[in-house]
């Protein structure tokens, strides 16, 4: 804990895993000290073009008329795609069937062919098939629309009020790192995030820059851990 060892923590290993795994070899709250949140990146809600829906509202109406008949793809139990879909289903009041895959490439192939009907995907990986017409984006999971796809409404504004899911990335140091060192790291990283070339690069991948204080980041983590613990309970996902 001397400021020379840093870690990039993400939604999965900091916010989701404590609820998902029966036993972890680390405790995010005890073992790591937050430095700053780097960025957030929303997901796209994507459907196969064979599905007769053009919006999130259309999808909800369609799914409610076919409970348990609409499949969604993910890269496995407890993955971001799985838990995002479970949160959506619980808030929208629909019954969806989870089809887990081992790789994103495999579920992308089945999405395009119509074997599965819906998934939540990162913007970068989903854009090529969306642009070619092989998939259709109907919503974005962030709190606001993405500059990359400004015409695409958020899931929240499309009828599932309060729905917000983002993948996030932040810097941590080992617990016990002196406060002065944490403060210095925070100041330097936030300065770098404000450089135009850094902002442009992250924005090109659909990310929204943050750069907050250690205290603000710690509060955000607690909120995220509580949210995902609830979703894990709803989904029944568990890894031993």
C-alpha positions as CSV (number, residue, x, y, z in Angstrom):
1,X,0.0,0.0,0.0
2,X,2.5,2.6,-1.1
3,X,0.8,4.1,-4.2
4,X,2.8,2.1,-6.7
5,X,0.3,-0.7,-7.0
6,X,-3.1,0.2,-8.6
7,X,-6.0,-1.8,-9.8
8,X,-8.8,-1.1,-12.3
9,X,-12.0,-2.2,-10.6
10,X,-15.1,-2.8,-12.6
11,X,-18.8,-3.4,-11.9
12,X,-18.4,-7.2,-11.9
13,X,-15.5,-7.6,-9.4
14,X,-16.5,-4.8,-7.1
15,X,-20.3,-4.5,-7.1
16,X,-21.7,-7.8,-8.4
17,X,-19.3,-10.6,-7.2
18,X,-19.8,-10.1,-3.5
19,X,-23.5,-11.1,-3.9
20,X,-22.9,-13.6,-6.7
21,X,-20.2,-15.7,-5.2
22,X,-20.7,-17.8,-2.0
23,X,-17.1,-17.1,-1.1
24,X,-14.6,-14.6,-2.5
25,X,-10.8,-14.5,-1.8
26,X,-11.2,-10.7,-1.4
27,X,-13.6,-8.2,0.2
28,X,-14.0,-5.1,-2.0
29,X,-14.9,-2.9,1.0
30,X,-12.1,-4.1,3.3
31,X,-9.2,-4.8,0.9
32,X,-9.3,-1.9,-1.5
33,X,-9.4,1.9,-1.2
34,X,-11.2,3.8,-4.0
35,X,-9.3,6.5,-5.8
36,X,-11.7,7.7,-8.5
37,X,-14.4,6.6,-10.9
38,X,-12.9,6.7,-14.4
39,X,-16.0,6.3,-16.6
40,X,-19.4,4.7,-17.1
41,X,-20.6,3.0,-20.2
42,X,-24.2,2.1,-20.9
43,X,-25.5,-1.0,-22.7
44,X,-27.7,-1.3,-25.7
45,X,-31.0,-3.3,-25.6
46,X,-30.9,-5.1,-28.9
47,X,-33.4,-7.4,-30.6
48,X,-33.3,-9.6,-33.7
49,X,-34.9,-7.9,-36.7
50,X,-37.3,-10.8,-37.1
51,X,-39.0,-9.6,-33.9
52,X,-42.0,-7.3,-34.7
53,X,-41.0,-4.5,-32.2
54,X,-39.5,-1.1,-32.9
55,X,-39.3,0.2,-29.3
56,X,-38.9,-0.8,-25.7
57,X,-42.7,-0.2,-25.2
58,X,-43.4,-2.5,-28.2
59,X,-41.1,-5.2,-26.7
60,X,-42.8,-5.1,-23.3
61,X,-46.3,-5.5,-25.0
62,X,-44.9,-8.3,-27.1
63,X,-43.3,-10.1,-24.2
64,X,-46.3,-9.7,-21.9
65,X,-48.5,-11.4,-24.5
66,X,-46.0,-14.3,-24.6
67,X,-44.9,-15.0,-21.1
68,X,-41.9,-17.4,-20.9
69,X,-41.7,-17.5,-24.7
70,X,-39.1,-14.8,-25.4
71,X,-35.4,-15.8,-24.9
72,X,-32.6,-13.5,-24.0
73,X,-28.9,-14.2,-24.5
74,X,-26.0,-13.5,-22.2
75,X,-22.4,-14.7,-21.7
76,X,-23.4,-16.8,-18.6
77,X,-25.1,-16.8,-15.3
78,X,-24.2,-13.8,-13.3
79,X,-22.8,-11.8,-16.2
80,X,-23.7,-8.2,-16.8
81,X,-26.0,-9.2,-19.7
82,X,-27.8,-11.7,-17.5
83,X,-28.4,-9.5,-14.5
84,X,-29.3,-6.5,-16.6
85,X,-32.0,-8.5,-18.4
86,X,-33.2,-9.8,-15.0
87,X,-33.5,-6.3,-13.7
88,X,-35.3,-5.2,-16.8
89,X,-37.7,-8.1,-16.6
90,X,-38.5,-7.4,-12.9
91,X,-39.1,-3.7,-13.5
92,X,-41.0,-4.1,-16.7
93,X,-43.2,-7.0,-15.4
94,X,-42.3,-9.5,-18.1
95,X,-41.2,-13.1,-18.0
96,X,-38.1,-13.8,-20.1
97,X,-36.1,-17.0,-20.6
98,X,-32.3,-16.9,-20.0
99,X,-30.1,-18.6,-22.6
100,X,-26.5,-18.4,-21.4
101,X,-23.6,-18.7,-23.8
102,X,-19.9,-19.3,-23.3
103,X,-18.8,-16.4,-25.5
104,X,-20.2,-13.2,-26.9
105,X,-19.4,-14.3,-30.4
106,X,-21.7,-17.4,-30.0
107,X,-24.7,-15.5,-28.8
108,X,-24.2,-12.8,-31.4
109,X,-24.5,-15.4,-34.1
110,X,-27.7,-16.8,-32.6
111,X,-29.1,-13.3,-32.1
112,X,-28.6,-12.5,-35.8
113,X,-30.2,-15.8,-36.8
114,X,-33.2,-15.3,-34.5
115,X,-32.5,-18.2,-32.2
116,X,-32.7,-15.8,-29.3
117,X,-34.7,-12.6,-29.5
118,X,-33.1,-10.0,-27.2
119,X,-29.9,-9.1,-25.3
120,X,-28.1,-6.3,-23.6
121,X,-24.8,-5.6,-25.2
122,X,-21.9,-3.1,-25.1
123,X,-22.2,-0.3,-27.7
124,X,-18.9,-1.1,-29.4
125,X,-19.5,-4.8,-30.0
126,X,-23.2,-4.3,-31.1
127,X,-22.7,-1.3,-33.5
128,X,-21.4,-3.3,-36.6
129,X,-24.4,-5.7,-36.8
130,X,-26.8,-2.8,-36.0
131,X,-25.3,-0.6,-38.7
132,X,-25.6,-3.5,-41.2
133,X,-29.2,-4.2,-40.3
134,X,-28.6,-7.6,-38.8
135,X,-29.7,-6.4,-35.3
136,X,-32.0,-3.6,-34.1
137,X,-31.2,-1.4,-31.1
138,X,-34.4,-0.3,-29.3
139,X,-33.0,1.3,-26.1
140,X,-30.0,2.4,-24.2
141,X,-29.6,1.6,-20.5
142,X,-27.9,4.8,-19.3
143,X,-29.6,7.8,-17.5
144,X,-29.4,9.8,-20.7
145,X,-29.0,9.2,-24.4
146,X,-25.6,8.5,-25.9
147,X,-23.9,11.1,-28.2
148,X,-23.0,8.1,-30.4
149,X,-26.6,7.2,-30.9
150,X,-28.6,10.3,-30.0
151,X,-31.8,9.1,-31.8
152,X,-32.0,6.1,-29.5
153,X,-34.1,6.7,-26.4
154,X,-33.2,5.4,-23.0
155,X,-35.0,2.4,-21.5
156,X,-36.2,4.7,-18.7
157,X,-37.8,7.3,-21.0
158,X,-39.4,4.4,-23.0
159,X,-41.6,3.3,-20.1
160,X,-39.4,1.5,-17.5
161,X,-39.0,4.6,-15.3
162,X,-35.8,4.6,-13.2
163,X,-34.1,1.8,-15.1
164,X,-30.4,2.6,-15.3
165,X,-27.5,0.2,-15.8
166,X,-24.0,1.0,-16.7
167,X,-20.7,-0.8,-16.7
168,X,-18.2,1.3,-14.8
169,X,-14.5,1.4,-14.3
170,X,-12.5,2.9,-11.5
171,X,-9.1,3.0,-9.9
172,X,-8.3,1.4,-6.6
173,X,-5.3,1.0,-4.3
174,X,-4.7,-1.5,-1.5
175,X,-6.4,-0.7,1.8
176,X,-4.0,1.1,4.1
177,X,-2.4,3.3,1.4
178,X,-1.8,6.7,3.1
179,X,-4.5,9.3,2.5
180,X,-2.0,11.8,1.1
181,X,-1.0,9.3,-1.6
182,X,-4.6,8.6,-2.5
183,X,-5.3,12.3,-2.7
184,X,-2.3,12.8,-5.0
185,X,-3.3,9.9,-7.3
186,X,-6.8,11.2,-7.4
187,X,-5.7,14.7,-8.4
188,X,-3.4,13.4,-11.2
189,X,-5.9,10.9,-12.6
190,X,-8.7,13.5,-12.7
191,X,-6.3,15.9,-14.4
192,X,-5.5,13.3,-17.1
193,X,-9.2,12.5,-17.6
194,X,-9.7,16.2,-18.5
195,X,-7.2,16.0,-21.3
196,X,-9.1,16.4,-24.7
197,X,-7.5,13.4,-26.3
198,X,-8.5,11.1,-23.3
199,X,-12.1,12.3,-23.3
200,X,-12.4,11.9,-27.1
201,X,-11.0,8.4,-27.0
202,X,-13.4,7.2,-24.3
203,X,-16.3,9.0,-25.8
204,X,-15.7,7.2,-29.1
205,X,-16.3,4.0,-27.3
206,X,-19.6,5.2,-25.7
207,X,-18.1,6.0,-22.3
208,X,-19.0,8.9,-20.1
209,X,-16.1,10.4,-18.2
210,X,-16.3,10.8,-14.4
211,X,-13.3,11.7,-12.3
212,X,-14.8,12.1,-8.8
213,X,-13.4,12.2,-5.3
214,X,-12.5,9.0,-3.3
215,X,-15.4,9.7,-1.0
216,X,-17.9,10.2,-3.9
217,X,-16.6,7.0,-5.5
218,X,-17.0,5.1,-2.2
219,X,-20.6,6.2,-1.9
220,X,-21.3,5.2,-5.5
221,X,-19.9,1.7,-4.9
222,X,-22.2,1.2,-1.9
223,X,-25.2,2.1,-4.0
224,X,-24.1,-0.2,-6.8
225,X,-23.5,-3.1,-4.4
226,X,-26.9,-2.8,-2.9
227,X,-28.6,-2.6,-6.3
228,X,-26.8,-5.7,-7.7
229,X,-27.3,-7.7,-4.5
230,X,-31.0,-7.2,-5.0
231,X,-30.8,-8.2,-8.7
232,X,-28.8,-11.4,-7.8
233,X,-31.5,-12.4,-5.3
234,X,-34.2,-11.8,-7.9
235,X,-32.4,-13.8,-10.6
236,X,-31.4,-16.7,-8.3
237,X,-27.9,-16.6,-9.8
238,X,-25.2,-18.1,-7.6
239,X,-21.6,-19.2,-8.2
240,X,-20.0,-21.6,-5.7
